[in-house]
């Protein structure tokens, strides 16, 4: 990792794994989800390529589209940052889910909700986005 990458990674961990849960308490997951939707709008993410580039730049991990069906899309989020978060018992991926949901909603024009399923032993997260 470069010094810049390590700095981004540290800041992400500090905010998401310590500061936000401390401040937001039981509402942490819901607020992070809506914050993710807002981030997606702010950065005009509207394609799968936009998502994968954004996730790489933000050091959220490697995002890949696994399935794309009529009523849902399935993504796999993996990489060192995901493994490290799972090893440290940080299983909160609502921010990422919100970003994906809003991006796909902008892309498809259909109301979209996304949720994460954590696979700690395999060190990856599945994010399923469902369309109306």
CNS distance restraints for C-alpha pairs under 8 A (distance, minus, plus):
assign (resid   1 and name CA) (resid   5 and name CA) 5.92 0.50 0.50
assign (resid   1 and name CA) (resid   6 and name CA) 6.14 0.50 0.50
assign (resid   2 and name CA) (resid   6 and name CA) 6.15 0.50 0.50
assign (resid   3 and name CA) (resid   7 and name CA) 6.17 0.50 0.50
assign (resid   4 and name CA) (resid   8 and name CA) 6.35 0.50 0.50
assign (resid   5 and name CA) (resid   9 and name CA) 6.08 0.50 0.50
assign (resid   5 and name CA) (resid  59 and name CA) 7.40 0.50 0.50
assign (resid   6 and name CA) (resid  10 and name CA) 6.03 0.50 0.50
assign (resid   7 and name CA) (resid  11 and name CA) 6.22 0.50 0.50
assign (resid   8 and name CA) (resid  12 and name CA) 6.12 0.50 0.50
assign (resid   8 and name CA) (resid  58 and name CA) 7.29 0.50 0.50
assign (resid   8 and name CA) (resid  59 and name CA) 6.89 0.50 0.50
assign (resid   9 and name CA) (resid  13 and name CA) 6.23 0.50 0.50
assign (resid   9 and name CA) (resid  59 and name CA) 6.21 0.50 0.50
assign (resid   9 and name CA) (resid  81 and name CA) 7.38 0.50 0.50
assign (resid  10 and name CA) (resid  14 and name CA) 6.05 0.50 0.50
assign (resid  11 and name CA) (resid  15 and name CA) 6.14 0.50 0.50
assign (resid  12 and name CA) (resid  16 and name CA) 5.92 0.50 0.50
assign (resid  12 and name CA) (resid  17 and name CA) 7.95 0.50 0.50
assign (resid  13 and name CA) (resid  17 and name CA) 5.33 0.50 0.50
assign (resid  13 and name CA) (resid  18 and name CA) 7.30 0.50 0.50
assign (resid  13 and name CA) (resid  85 and name CA) 7.89 0.50 0.50
assign (resid  14 and name CA) (resid  18 and name CA) 5.47 0.50 0.50
assign (resid  14 and name CA) (resid  19 and name CA) 6.30 0.50 0.50
assign (resid  15 and name CA) (resid  19 and name CA) 4.77 0.50 0.50
assign (resid  15 and name CA) (resid  20 and name CA) 5.72 0.50 0.50
assign (resid  16 and name CA) (resid  20 and name CA) 5.51 0.50 0.50
assign (resid  16 and name CA) (resid  21 and name CA) 7.07 0.50 0.50
assign (resid  17 and name CA) (resid  21 and name CA) 6.68 0.50 0.50
assign (resid  17 and name CA) (resid  90 and name CA) 6.36 0.50 0.50
assign (resid  18 and name CA) (resid  22 and name CA) 6.15 0.50 0.50
assign (resid  19 and name CA) (resid  23 and name CA) 6.22 0.50 0.50
assign (resid  20 and name CA) (resid  24 and name CA) 5.67 0.50 0.50
assign (resid  20 and name CA) (resid  25 and name CA) 7.78 0.50 0.50
assign (resid  20 and name CA) (resid  28 and name CA) 6.70 0.50 0.50
assign (resid  21 and name CA) (resid  25 and name CA) 5.20 0.50 0.50
assign (resid  21 and name CA) (resid  26 and name CA) 7.74 0.50 0.50
assign (resid  21 and name CA) (resid  28 and name CA) 5.58 0.50 0.50
assign (resid  24 and name CA) (resid  28 and name CA) 4.85 0.50 0.50
assign (resid  24 and name CA) (resid  31 and name CA) 7.85 0.50 0.50
assign (resid  27 and name CA) (resid  31 and name CA) 6.11 0.50 0.50
assign (resid  28 and name CA) (resid  32 and name CA) 6.03 0.50 0.50
assign (resid  29 and name CA) (resid  33 and name CA) 6.22 0.50 0.50
assign (resid  29 and name CA) (resid  92 and name CA) 7.08 0.50 0.50
assign (resid  29 and name CA) (resid  94 and name CA) 5.71 0.50 0.50
assign (resid  29 and name CA) (resid  95 and name CA) 7.84 0.50 0.50
assign (resid  30 and name CA) (resid  34 and name CA) 6.48 0.50 0.50
assign (resid  30 and name CA) (resid  94 and name CA) 7.26 0.50 0.50
assign (resid  31 and name CA) (resid  35 and name CA) 6.01 0.50 0.50
assign (resid  32 and name CA) (resid  36 and name CA) 6.04 0.50 0.50
assign (resid  32 and name CA) (resid  94 and name CA) 5.68 0.50 0.50
assign (resid  32 and name CA) (resid  95 and name CA) 4.74 0.50 0.50
assign (resid  32 and name CA) (resid  98 and name CA) 7.54 0.50 0.50
assign (resid  33 and name CA) (resid  37 and name CA) 6.55 0.50 0.50
assign (resid  33 and name CA) (resid  94 and name CA) 4.66 0.50 0.50
assign (resid  33 and name CA) (resid  95 and name CA) 4.68 0.50 0.50
assign (resid  33 and name CA) (resid  96 and name CA) 7.43 0.50 0.50
assign (resid  33 and name CA) (resid  97 and name CA) 6.44 0.50 0.50
assign (resid  33 and name CA) (resid  98 and name CA) 4.47 0.50 0.50
assign (resid  33 and name CA) (resid  99 and name CA) 7.62 0.50 0.50
assign (resid  34 and name CA) (resid  38 and name CA) 6.30 0.50 0.50
assign (resid  34 and name CA) (resid  95 and name CA) 7.47 0.50 0.50
assign (resid  34 and name CA) (resid  98 and name CA) 6.03 0.50 0.50
assign (resid  35 and name CA) (resid  39 and name CA) 6.16 0.50 0.50
assign (resid  35 and name CA) (resid  95 and name CA) 6.56 0.50 0.50
assign (resid  35 and name CA) (resid  98 and name CA) 7.12 0.50 0.50
assign (resid  36 and name CA) (resid  40 and name CA) 6.23 0.50 0.50
assign (resid  36 and name CA) (resid  94 and name CA) 7.53 0.50 0.50
assign (resid  36 and name CA) (resid  95 and name CA) 4.54 0.50 0.50
assign (resid  36 and name CA) (resid  96 and name CA) 6.23 0.50 0.50
assign (resid  36 and name CA) (resid  97 and name CA) 7.10 0.50 0.50
assign (resid  36 and name CA) (resid  98 and name CA) 4.31 0.50 0.50
assign (resid  36 and name CA) (resid  99 and name CA) 4.34 0.50 0.50
assign (resid  36 and name CA) (resid 100 and name CA) 7.94 0.50 0.50
assign (resid  36 and name CA) (resid 102 and name CA) 7.89 0.50 0.50
assign (resid  37 and name CA) (resid  41 and name CA) 6.44 0.50 0.50
assign (resid  37 and name CA) (resid  95 and name CA) 7.87 0.50 0.50
assign (resid  37 and name CA) (resid  98 and name CA) 4.66 0.50 0.50
assign (resid  37 and name CA) (resid  99 and name CA) 4.83 0.50 0.50
assign (resid  37 and name CA) (resid 100 and name CA) 7.66 0.50 0.50
assign (resid  37 and name CA) (resid 101 and name CA) 6.92 0.50 0.50
assign (resid  37 and name CA) (resid 102 and name CA) 5.03 0.50 0.50
assign (resid  37 and name CA) (resid 103 and name CA) 7.79 0.50 0.50
assign (resid  38 and name CA) (resid  42 and name CA) 6.09 0.50 0.50
assign (resid  38 and name CA) (resid  99 and name CA) 7.59 0.50 0.50
assign (resid  38 and name CA) (resid 102 and name CA) 7.93 0.50 0.50
assign (resid  39 and name CA) (resid  43 and name CA) 6.21 0.50 0.50
assign (resid  39 and name CA) (resid  99 and name CA) 6.53 0.50 0.50
assign (resid  40 and name CA) (resid  44 and name CA) 5.93 0.50 0.50
assign (resid  40 and name CA) (resid  45 and name CA) 5.24 0.50 0.50
assign (resid  40 and name CA) (resid  98 and name CA) 7.93 0.50 0.50
assign (resid  40 and name CA) (resid  99 and name CA) 5.04 0.50 0.50
assign (resid  40 and name CA) (resid 100 and name CA) 7.58 0.50 0.50
assign (resid  40 and name CA) (resid 102 and name CA) 6.05 0.50 0.50
assign (resid  40 and name CA) (resid 103 and name CA) 5.99 0.50 0.50
assign (resid  41 and name CA) (resid  45 and name CA) 6.46 0.50 0.50
assign (resid  41 and name CA) (resid 102 and name CA) 7.15 0.50 0.50
assign (resid  41 and name CA) (resid 103 and name CA) 7.56 0.50 0.50
assign (resid  44 and name CA) (resid 103 and name CA) 7.90 0.50 0.50
assign (resid  45 and name CA) (resid  50 and name CA) 5.44 0.50 0.50
assign (resid  45 and name CA) (resid  51 and name CA) 6.39 0.50 0.50
assign (resid  45 and name CA) (resid 103 and name CA) 5.30 0.50 0.50
assign (resid  45 and name CA) (resid 106 and name CA) 7.98 0.50 0.50
assign (resid  46 and name CA) (resid  50 and name CA) 6.43 0.50 0.50
assign (resid  46 and name CA) (resid  51 and name CA) 7.67 0.50 0.50
assign (resid  46 and name CA) (resid 103 and name CA) 4.72 0.50 0.50
assign (resid  46 and name CA) (resid 104 and name CA) 6.51 0.50 0.50
assign (resid  46 and name CA) (resid 106 and name CA) 5.67 0.50 0.50
assign (resid  46 and name CA) (resid 107 and name CA) 5.12 0.50 0.50
assign (resid  47 and name CA) (resid  51 and name CA) 6.46 0.50 0.50
assign (resid  47 and name CA) (resid 103 and name CA) 6.71 0.50 0.50
assign (resid  47 and name CA) (resid 104 and name CA) 7.19 0.50 0.50
assign (resid  47 and name CA) (resid 107 and name CA) 6.30 0.50 0.50
assign (resid  48 and name CA) (resid  52 and name CA) 6.29 0.50 0.50
assign (resid  48 and name CA) (resid  65 and name CA) 7.74 0.50 0.50
assign (resid  48 and name CA) (resid 104 and name CA) 7.99 0.50 0.50
assign (resid  49 and name CA) (resid  53 and name CA) 6.08 0.50 0.50
assign (resid  50 and name CA) (resid  54 and name CA) 6.01 0.50 0.50
assign (resid  51 and name CA) (resid  55 and name CA) 6.07 0.50 0.50
assign (resid  51 and name CA) (resid  63 and name CA) 7.64 0.50 0.50
assign (resid  51 and name CA) (resid 100 and name CA) 7.12 0.50 0.50
assign (resid  51 and name CA) (resid 103 and name CA) 7.51 0.50 0.50
assign (resid  52 and name CA) (resid  56 and name CA) 6.22 0.50 0.50
assign (resid  52 and name CA) (resid  62 and name CA) 6.99 0.50 0.50
assign (resid  52 and name CA) (resid  63 and name CA) 5.39 0.50 0.50
assign (resid  52 and name CA) (resid  64 and name CA) 7.01 0.50 0.50
assign (resid  53 and name CA) (resid  57 and name CA) 6.15 0.50 0.50
assign (resid  54 and name CA) (resid  58 and name CA) 6.00 0.50 0.50
assign (resid  55 and name CA) (resid  59 and name CA) 6.02 0.50 0.50
assign (resid  55 and name CA) (resid  60 and name CA) 5.01 0.50 0.50
assign (resid  55 and name CA) (resid  61 and name CA) 5.99 0.50 0.50
assign (resid  55 and name CA) (resid  62 and name CA) 6.67 0.50 0.50
assign (resid  55 and name CA) (resid  63 and name CA) 6.70 0.50 0.50
assign (resid  56 and name CA) (resid  60 and name CA) 6.30 0.50 0.50
assign (resid  56 and name CA) (resid  61 and name CA) 5.99 0.50 0.50
assign (resid  56 and name CA) (resid  62 and name CA) 6.22 0.50 0.50
assign (resid  56 and name CA) (resid  63 and name CA) 7.90 0.50 0.50
assign (resid  59 and name CA) (resid  81 and name CA) 6.95 0.50 0.50
assign (resid  60 and name CA) (resid  81 and name CA) 6.44 0.50 0.50
assign (resid  60 and name CA) (resid  82 and name CA) 7.14 0.50 0.50
assign (resid  60 and name CA) (resid  96 and name CA) 7.96 0.50 0.50
assign (resid  61 and name CA) (resid  77 and name CA) 6.12 0.50 0.50
assign (resid  61 and name CA) (resid  78 and name CA) 5.51 0.50 0.50
assign (resid  61 and name CA) (resid  79 and name CA) 5.11 0.50 0.50
assign (resid  61 and name CA) (resid  80 and name CA) 6.95 0.50 0.50
assign (resid  61 and name CA) (resid  81 and name CA) 5.71 0.50 0.50
assign (resid  61 and name CA) (resid  82 and name CA) 5.95 0.50 0.50
assign (resid  62 and name CA) (resid  76 and name CA) 7.88 0.50 0.50
assign (resid  62 and name CA) (resid  77 and name CA) 5.49 0.50 0.50
assign (resid  62 and name CA) (resid  78 and name CA) 5.19 0.50 0.50
assign (resid  62 and name CA) (resid  79 and name CA) 5.61 0.50 0.50
assign (resid  63 and name CA) (resid  75 and name CA) 6.67 0.50 0.50
assign (resid  63 and name CA) (resid  76 and name CA) 5.75 0.50 0.50
assign (resid  63 and name CA) (resid  77 and name CA) 4.60 0.50 0.50
assign (resid  63 and name CA) (resid  78 and name CA) 6.70 0.50 0.50
assign (resid  64 and name CA) (resid  75 and name CA) 5.52 0.50 0.50
assign (resid  64 and name CA) (resid  76 and name CA) 5.33 0.50 0.50
assign (resid  64 and name CA) (resid  77 and name CA) 6.62 0.50 0.50
assign (resid  65 and name CA) (resid  73 and name CA) 7.38 0.50 0.50
assign (resid  65 and name CA) (resid  74 and name CA) 6.12 0.50 0.50
assign (resid  65 and name CA) (resid  75 and name CA) 4.50 0.50 0.50
assign (resid  65 and name CA) (resid  76 and name CA) 6.50 0.50 0.50
assign (resid  66 and name CA) (resid  73 and name CA) 7.59 0.50 0.50
assign (resid  66 and name CA) (resid  74 and name CA) 5.42 0.50 0.50
assign (resid  66 and name CA) (resid  75 and name CA) 5.26 0.50 0.50
assign (resid  66 and name CA) (resid  76 and name CA) 6.54 0.50 0.50
assign (resid  67 and name CA) (resid  73 and name CA) 5.45 0.50 0.50
assign (resid  67 and name CA) (resid  74 and name CA) 4.97 0.50 0.50
assign (resid  67 and name CA) (resid  75 and name CA) 7.08 0.50 0.50
assign (resid  68 and name CA) (resid  72 and name CA) 6.32 0.50 0.50
assign (resid  68 and name CA) (resid  73 and name CA) 4.40 0.50 0.50
assign (resid  68 and name CA) (resid  74 and name CA) 6.49 0.50 0.50
assign (resid  69 and name CA) (resid  73 and name CA) 5.91 0.50 0.50
assign (resid  71 and name CA) (resid 130 and name CA) 5.76 0.50 0.50
assign (resid  71 and name CA) (resid 131 and name CA) 4.99 0.50 0.50
assign (resid  71 and name CA) (resid 132 and name CA) 6.81 0.50 0.50
assign (resid  72 and name CA) (resid 128 and name CA) 6.85 0.50 0.50
assign (resid  72 and name CA) (resid 129 and name CA) 5.39 0.50 0.50
assign (resid  72 and name CA) (resid 130 and name CA) 4.26 0.50 0.50
assign (resid  72 and name CA) (resid 131 and name CA) 5.75 0.50 0.50
assign (resid  73 and name CA) (resid 128 and name CA) 5.84 0.50 0.50
assign (resid  73 and name CA) (resid 129 and name CA) 5.21 0.50 0.50
assign (resid  73 and name CA) (resid 130 and name CA) 6.62 0.50 0.50
assign (resid  74 and name CA) (resid 126 and name CA) 6.85 0.50 0.50
assign (resid  74 and name CA) (resid 127 and name CA) 5.86 0.50 0.50
assign (resid  74 and name CA) (resid 128 and name CA) 4.62 0.50 0.50
assign (resid  74 and name CA) (resid 129 and name CA) 6.42 0.50 0.50
assign (resid  75 and name CA) (resid 126 and name CA) 5.61 0.50 0.50
assign (resid  75 and name CA) (resid 127 and name CA) 5.09 0.50 0.50
assign (resid  75 and name CA) (resid 128 and name CA) 6.35 0.50 0.50
assign (resid  76 and name CA) (resid 124 and name CA) 6.81 0.50 0.50
assign (resid  76 and name CA) (resid 125 and name CA) 5.80 0.50 0.50
assign (resid  76 and name CA) (resid 126 and name CA) 4.75 0.50 0.50
assign (resid  76 and name CA) (resid 127 and name CA) 6.40 0.50 0.50
assign (resid  77 and name CA) (resid  82 and name CA) 7.31 0.50 0.50
assign (resid  77 and name CA) (resid 124 and name CA) 5.69 0.50 0.50
assign (resid  77 and name CA) (resid 125 and name CA) 5.07 0.50 0.50
assign (resid  77 and name CA) (resid 126 and name CA) 6.29 0.50 0.50
assign (resid  77 and name CA) (resid 127 and name CA) 7.47 0.50 0.50
assign (resid  78 and name CA) (resid  82 and name CA) 5.52 0.50 0.50
assign (resid  78 and name CA) (resid  83 and name CA) 7.08 0.50 0.50
assign (resid  78 and name CA) (resid 123 and name CA) 6.75 0.50 0.50
assign (resid  78 and name CA) (resid 124 and name CA) 4.68 0.50 0.50
assign (resid  78 and name CA) (resid 125 and name CA) 6.54 0.50 0.50
assign (resid  79 and name CA) (resid  83 and name CA) 6.23 0.50 0.50
assign (resid  79 and name CA) (resid 123 and name CA) 7.96 0.50 0.50
assign (resid  79 and name CA) (resid 124 and name CA) 7.55 0.50 0.50
assign (resid  80 and name CA) (resid  84 and name CA) 6.02 0.50 0.50
assign (resid  81 and name CA) (resid  85 and name CA) 6.18 0.50 0.50
assign (resid  82 and name CA) (resid  86 and name CA) 6.16 0.50 0.50
assign (resid  82 and name CA) (resid 123 and name CA) 6.82 0.50 0.50
assign (resid  82 and name CA) (resid 124 and name CA) 6.56 0.50 0.50
assign (resid  82 and name CA) (resid 125 and name CA) 7.84 0.50 0.50
assign (resid  83 and name CA) (resid  87 and name CA) 6.05 0.50 0.50
assign (resid  83 and name CA) (resid 120 and name CA) 7.88 0.50 0.50
assign (resid  83 and name CA) (resid 123 and name CA) 5.02 0.50 0.50
assign (resid  83 and name CA) (resid 124 and name CA) 6.93 0.50 0.50
assign (resid  84 and name CA) (resid  88 and name CA) 6.24 0.50 0.50
assign (resid  85 and name CA) (resid  89 and name CA) 6.42 0.50 0.50
assign (resid  85 and name CA) (resid  90 and name CA) 5.02 0.50 0.50
assign (resid  85 and name CA) (resid  91 and name CA) 7.04 0.50 0.50
assign (resid  86 and name CA) (resid  90 and name CA) 5.32 0.50 0.50
assign (resid  86 and name CA) (resid  91 and name CA) 5.93 0.50 0.50
assign (resid  86 and name CA) (resid 120 and name CA) 5.76 0.50 0.50
assign (resid  86 and name CA) (resid 123 and name CA) 6.72 0.50 0.50
assign (resid  87 and name CA) (resid 120 and name CA) 7.53 0.50 0.50
assign (resid  91 and name CA) (resid 118 and name CA) 6.76 0.50 0.50
assign (resid  93 and name CA) (resid  97 and name CA) 6.32 0.50 0.50
assign (resid  93 and name CA) (resid 116 and name CA) 6.26 0.50 0.50
assign (resid  94 and name CA) (resid  98 and name CA) 6.08 0.50 0.50
assign (resid  94 and name CA) (resid 115 and name CA) 7.12 0.50 0.50
assign (resid  94 and name CA) (resid 116 and name CA) 7.07 0.50 0.50
assign (resid  95 and name CA) (resid  99 and name CA) 6.33 0.50 0.50
assign (resid  96 and name CA) (resid 100 and name CA) 6.27 0.50 0.50
assign (resid  97 and name CA) (resid 101 and name CA) 6.06 0.50 0.50
assign (resid  97 and name CA) (resid 114 and name CA) 5.25 0.50 0.50
assign (resid  97 and name CA) (resid 115 and name CA) 5.64 0.50 0.50
assign (resid  97 and name CA) (resid 116 and name CA) 6.44 0.50 0.50
assign (resid  97 and name CA) (resid 127 and name CA) 6.49 0.50 0.50
assign (resid  97 and name CA) (resid 129 and name CA) 7.93 0.50 0.50
assign (resid  98 and name CA) (resid 102 and name CA) 6.18 0.50 0.50
assign (resid  98 and name CA) (resid 113 and name CA) 7.74 0.50 0.50
assign (resid  98 and name CA) (resid 114 and name CA) 6.61 0.50 0.50
assign (resid  99 and name CA) (resid 103 and name CA) 6.22 0.50 0.50
assign (resid 100 and name CA) (resid 104 and name CA) 6.15 0.50 0.50
assign (resid 100 and name CA) (resid 114 and name CA) 7.02 0.50 0.50
assign (resid 100 and name CA) (resid 129 and name CA) 7.40 0.50 0.50
assign (resid 101 and name CA) (resid 105 and name CA) 6.05 0.50 0.50
assign (resid 101 and name CA) (resid 112 and name CA) 5.41 0.50 0.50
assign (resid 101 and name CA) (resid 113 and name CA) 5.33 0.50 0.50
assign (resid 101 and name CA) (resid 114 and name CA) 5.26 0.50 0.50
assign (resid 101 and name CA) (resid 129 and name CA) 6.10 0.50 0.50
assign (resid 102 and name CA) (resid 106 and name CA) 6.14 0.50 0.50
assign (resid 102 and name CA) (resid 112 and name CA) 6.99 0.50 0.50
assign (resid 103 and name CA) (resid 107 and name CA) 6.19 0.50 0.50
assign (resid 104 and name CA) (resid 108 and name CA) 5.89 0.50 0.50
assign (resid 104 and name CA) (resid 109 and name CA) 7.93 0.50 0.50
assign (resid 104 and name CA) (resid 112 and name CA) 6.83 0.50 0.50
assign (resid 104 and name CA) (resid 129 and name CA) 7.95 0.50 0.50
assign (resid 105 and name CA) (resid 109 and name CA) 5.30 0.50 0.50
assign (resid 105 and name CA) (resid 110 and name CA) 5.36 0.50 0.50
assign (resid 105 and name CA) (resid 111 and name CA) 5.65 0.50 0.50
assign (resid 105 and name CA) (resid 112 and name CA) 5.27 0.50 0.50
assign (resid 105 and name CA) (resid 131 and name CA) 7.86 0.50 0.50
assign (resid 106 and name CA) (resid 110 and name CA) 7.70 0.50 0.50
assign (resid 110 and name CA) (resid 131 and name CA) 6.01 0.50 0.50
assign (resid 110 and name CA) (resid 132 and name CA) 5.91 0.50 0.50
assign (resid 111 and name CA) (resid 131 and name CA) 5.82 0.50 0.50
assign (resid 111 and name CA) (resid 132 and name CA) 5.61 0.50 0.50
assign (resid 112 and name CA) (resid 129 and name CA) 6.43 0.50 0.50
assign (resid 112 and name CA) (resid 130 and name CA) 5.51 0.50 0.50
assign (resid 112 and name CA) (resid 131 and name CA) 4.59 0.50 0.50
assign (resid 112 and name CA) (resid 132 and name CA) 6.57 0.50 0.50
assign (resid 113 and name CA) (resid 129 and name CA) 5.55 0.50 0.50
assign (resid 113 and name CA) (resid 130 and name CA) 5.47 0.50 0.50
assign (resid 113 and name CA) (resid 131 and name CA) 6.84 0.50 0.50
assign (resid 114 and name CA) (resid 127 and name CA) 6.56 0.50 0.50
assign (resid 114 and name CA) (resid 128 and name CA) 5.37 0.50 0.50
assign (resid 114 and name CA) (resid 129 and name CA) 4.04 0.50 0.50
assign (resid 114 and name CA) (resid 130 and name CA) 6.20 0.50 0.50
assign (resid 115 and name CA) (resid 127 and name CA) 5.53 0.50 0.50
assign (resid 115 and name CA) (resid 128 and name CA) 5.54 0.50 0.50
assign (resid 115 and name CA) (resid 129 and name CA) 6.65 0.50 0.50
assign (resid 116 and name CA) (resid 125 and name CA) 6.51 0.50 0.50
assign (resid 116 and name CA) (resid 126 and name CA) 5.62 0.50 0.50
assign (resid 116 and name CA) (resid 127 and name CA) 4.34 0.50 0.50
assign (resid 116 and name CA) (resid 128 and name CA) 6.45 0.50 0.50
assign (resid 117 and name CA) (resid 125 and name CA) 5.70 0.50 0.50
assign (resid 117 and name CA) (resid 126 and name CA) 5.10 0.50 0.50
assign (resid 117 and name CA) (resid 127 and name CA) 6.27 0.50 0.50
assign (resid 118 and name CA) (resid 124 and name CA) 6.54 0.50 0.50
assign (resid 118 and name CA) (resid 125 and name CA) 4.56 0.50 0.50
assign (resid 118 and name CA) (resid 126 and name CA) 6.43 0.50 0.50
assign (resid 119 and name CA) (resid 123 and name CA) 5.90 0.50 0.50
assign (resid 119 and name CA) (resid 124 and name CA) 5.43 0.50 0.50
assign (resid 119 and name CA) (resid 125 and name CA) 5.69 0.50 0.50
assign (resid 119 and name CA) (resid 126 and name CA) 7.67 0.50 0.50
assign (resid 120 and name CA) (resid 124 and name CA) 6.56 0.50 0.50
assign (resid 120 and name CA) (resid 125 and name CA) 7.89 0.50 0.50
